[in-house]
Protein backbone atom coordinates (compact mmCIF):
# COMPACT_ATOMS: atom_id res chain seq x y z
CA UNK A 1 0.00 0.00 0.00
CA UNK A 2 1.40 3.36 -1.00
CA UNK A 3 1.62 6.16 1.58
CA UNK A 4 -0.96 8.18 -0.32
CA UNK A 5 -3.39 5.26 -0.26
CA UNK A 6 -2.86 4.88 3.48
CA UNK A 7 -3.57 8.57 4.08
CA UNK A 8 -6.72 8.51 1.94
CA UNK A 9 -7.89 5.33 3.70
CA UNK A 10 -7.35 6.98 7.09
CA UNK A 11 -9.32 10.07 6.01
CA UNK A 12 -12.23 7.93 4.79
CA UNK A 13 -12.23 5.87 8.00
CA UNK A 14 -11.97 9.01 10.17
CA UNK A 15 -14.98 10.69 8.53
CA UNK A 16 -17.05 7.49 8.66
CA UNK A 17 -16.32 7.10 12.38
CA UNK A 18 -17.06 10.80 12.93
CA UNK A 19 -20.48 10.61 11.33
CA UNK A 20 -21.28 7.39 13.19
CA UNK A 21 -20.29 8.75 16.61
CA UNK A 22 -21.78 12.26 16.37
CA UNK A 23 -25.34 11.32 17.40
CA UNK A 24 -24.30 8.84 20.13
CA UNK A 25 -25.04 10.08 23.64
CA UNK A 26 -25.92 13.62 22.64
CA UNK A 27 -28.33 15.66 24.71
CA UNK A 28 -30.26 18.33 22.87
CA UNK A 29 -31.32 21.71 24.17
CA UNK A 30 -34.89 20.43 24.10
CA UNK A 31 -33.90 17.49 26.32
CA UNK A 32 -32.21 19.84 28.79
CA UNK A 33 -35.10 22.31 28.77
CA UNK A 34 -32.77 25.27 28.13
CA UNK A 35 -33.25 26.49 24.57
CA UNK A 36 -30.97 29.36 23.58
CA UNK A 37 -32.89 32.03 21.66
CA UNK A 38 -32.24 31.79 17.94
CA UNK A 39 -31.47 28.05 17.96
CA UNK A 40 -33.60 24.99 17.41
CA UNK A 41 -34.57 22.64 20.21
CA UNK A 42 -32.64 19.86 18.44
CA UNK A 43 -29.31 21.70 18.72
CA UNK A 44 -26.71 20.04 20.99
CA UNK A 45 -26.70 21.29 24.56
CA UNK A 46 -23.09 20.58 25.55
CA UNK A 47 -21.04 19.80 22.47
CA UNK A 48 -17.30 19.39 23.09
CA UNK A 49 -15.62 19.25 19.67
CA UNK A 50 -12.12 18.59 21.03
CA UNK A 51 -13.23 15.57 23.08
CA UNK A 52 -15.25 14.22 20.15
CA UNK A 53 -12.32 14.57 17.75
CA UNK A 54 -9.94 12.83 20.16
CA UNK A 55 -12.33 9.90 20.60
CA UNK A 56 -12.93 9.67 16.85
CA UNK A 57 -9.20 9.78 16.12
CA UNK A 58 -8.46 7.01 18.64
CA UNK A 59 -11.18 4.76 17.24
CA UNK A 60 -10.11 5.56 13.66
CA UNK A 61 -6.48 4.61 14.33
CA UNK A 62 -7.57 1.19 15.60
CA UNK A 63 -9.99 0.56 12.70
CA UNK A 64 -7.46 1.88 10.15
CA UNK A 65 -4.76 -0.36 11.59
CA UNK A 66 -6.97 -3.43 11.31
CA UNK A 67 -7.90 -2.59 7.71
CA UNK A 68 -4.23 -1.97 6.81
CA UNK A 69 -3.22 -5.30 8.35
CA UNK A 70 -5.86 -7.11 6.32
CA UNK A 71 -4.79 -5.38 3.12
CA UNK A 72 -1.05 -5.85 3.64
CA UNK A 73 -1.31 -9.46 4.83
CA UNK A 74 -3.21 -10.50 1.73
CA UNK A 75 -5.98 -12.24 3.70
CA UNK A 76 -8.49 -10.71 1.30
CA UNK A 77 -7.42 -9.90 -2.23
CA UNK A 78 -9.18 -8.19 -5.11
CA UNK A 79 -9.44 -11.51 -6.95
CA UNK A 80 -11.39 -13.07 -4.06
CA UNK A 81 -13.97 -10.29 -4.30
CA UNK A 82 -14.79 -11.32 -7.86
CA UNK A 83 -14.35 -7.90 -9.41
CA UNK A 84 -11.52 -8.91 -11.74
C-alpha positions in Angstrom: 0.0 0.0 0.0 1.4 3.4 -1.0 1.6 6.2 1.6 -1.0 8.2 -0.3 -3.4 5.3 -0.3 -2.9 4.9 3.5 -3.6 8.6 4.1 -6.7 8.5 1.9 -7.9 5.3 3.7 -7.4 7.0 7.1 -9.3 10.1 6.0 -12.2 7.9 4.8 -12.2 5.9 8.0 -12.0 9.0 10.2 -15.0 10.7 8.5 -17.0 7.5 8.7 -16.3 7.1 12.4 -17.1 10.8 12.9 -20.5 10.6 11.3 -21.3 7.4 13.2 -20.3 8.7 16.6 -21.8 12.3 16.4 -25.3 11.3 17.4 -24.3 8.8 20.1 -25.0 10.1 23.6 -25.9 13.6 22.6 -28.3 15.7 24.7 -30.3 18.3 22.9 -31.3 21.7 24.2 -34.9 20.4 24.1 -33.9 17.5 26.3 -32.2 19.8 28.8 -35.1 22.3 28.8 -32.8 25.3 28.1 -33.2 26.5 24.6 -31.0 29.4 23.6 -32.9 32.0 21.7 -32.2 31.8 17.9 -31.5 28.1 18.0 -33.6 25.0 17.4 -34.6 22.6 20.2 -32.6 19.9 18.4 -29.3 21.7 18.7 -26.7 20.0 21.0 -26.7 21.3 24.6 -23.1 20.6 25.6 -21.0 19.8 22.5 -17.3 19.4 23.1 -15.6 19.2 19.7 -12.1 18.6 21.0 -13.2 15.6 23.1 -15.3 14.2 20.2 -12.3 14.6 17.8 -9.9 12.8 20.2 -12.3 9.9 20.6 -12.9 9.7 16.9 -9.2 9.8 16.1 -8.5 7.0 18.6 -11.2 4.8 17.2 -10.1 5.6 13.7 -6.5 4.6 14.3 -7.6 1.2 15.6 -10.0 0.6 12.7 -7.5 1.9 10.2 -4.8 -0.4 11.6 -7.0 -3.4 11.3 -7.9 -2.6 7.7 -4.2 -2.0 6.8 -3.2 -5.3 8.4 -5.9 -7.1 6.3 -4.8 -5.4 3.1 -1.1 -5.9 3.6 -1.3 -9.5 4.8 -3.2 -10.5 1.7 -6.0 -12.2 3.7 -8.5 -10.7 1.3 -7.4 -9.9 -2.2 -9.2 -8.2 -5.1 -9.4 -11.5 -7.0 -11.4 -13.1 -4.1 -14.0 -10.3 -4.3 -14.8 -11.3 -7.9 -14.4 -7.9 -9.4 -11.5 -8.9 -11.7 
